[in-house]
């Protein structure tokens, strides 16, 4: 059962025979998981130096996005005090 749990999140039900909408939803889920990128990358050989550069870029992007998300959440929090009370 535990081996099948990862596929439950990728299961898309076809409603009212609308296969195109279900296909679009499945493509969106697979793109968010990075499956389509991995398939495209594995289609051709990637030189080790390019793989290192890509992995380093992805790591830097993760760090940058996490930091920017933290900053935006800090500025957008609702419990923040007004810095200019007298104005």
C-alpha positions in Angstrom: 0.0 0.0 0.0 2.8 2.4 0.9 4.3 2.1 -2.6 1.1 3.1 -4.2 0.6 6.3 -2.1 2.8 8.4 -4.3 0.6 7.6 -7.3 -2.6 8.7 -5.5 -1.6 12.3 -5.7 -1.1 12.0 -9.4 -4.5 10.3 -10.0 -6.9 12.4 -12.2 -10.5 11.5 -12.6 -12.3 12.1 -15.9 -15.6 13.9 -15.2 -18.4 13.8 -17.7 -16.2 12.3 -20.4 -14.0 15.5 -20.5 -10.7 13.8 -21.2 -9.0 17.1 -22.4 -9.5 18.7 -19.0 -8.2 15.6 -17.2 -5.2 15.5 -19.5 -4.5 19.2 -18.7 -4.8 18.6 -15.0 -2.4 15.6 -15.2 0.1 17.6 -17.2 0.0 20.4 -14.6 0.6 17.9 -11.8 3.5 16.3 -13.6 5.0 19.6 -14.4 4.8 20.7 -10.8 6.5 17.5 -9.7 9.3 18.0 -12.3 8.6 14.8 -14.1 8.4 16.3 -17.5 11.7 18.2 -17.0 13.4 15.0 -16.0 12.1 13.1 -19.0 13.3 15.9 -21.3 16.7 16.0 -19.6 17.1 12.2 -19.8 16.3 12.1 -23.5 19.8 13.2 -24.4 23.2 12.8 -22.8 24.1 15.7 -20.5 27.8 16.3 -20.0 28.9 16.1 -16.4 30.1 19.8 -16.3 26.7 21.0 -17.6 24.9 18.7 -15.0 27.0 20.3 -12.3 26.2 23.8 -13.5 22.5 23.0 -13.8 22.4 21.5 -10.3 24.3 24.5 -8.8 21.9 26.9 -10.6 18.8 25.0 -9.3 20.2 25.0 -5.7 20.9 28.8 -6.0 17.4 29.3 -7.3 15.9 27.3 -4.5 17.8 29.3 -1.9 16.8 32.6 -3.6 13.2 31.7 -3.9 13.0 30.6 -0.3 14.7 33.8 0.9 12.4 36.0 -1.2 9.3 34.1 0.0 10.5 34.6 3.6 10.9 38.3 3.0 7.5 38.7 1.3 5.8 36.8 4.1 7.6 39.0 6.7 6.4 42.2 4.9 2.9 40.9 4.3 2.2 39.6 7.8 -1.0 41.1 9.3 0.2 41.5 12.9 2.9 44.0 11.9 2.9 47.3 13.9 2.6 50.6 12.1 6.1 52.1 12.0 4.8 55.6 11.5 2.3 56.1 14.3 2.2 59.9 14.3 2.0 60.4 10.5 
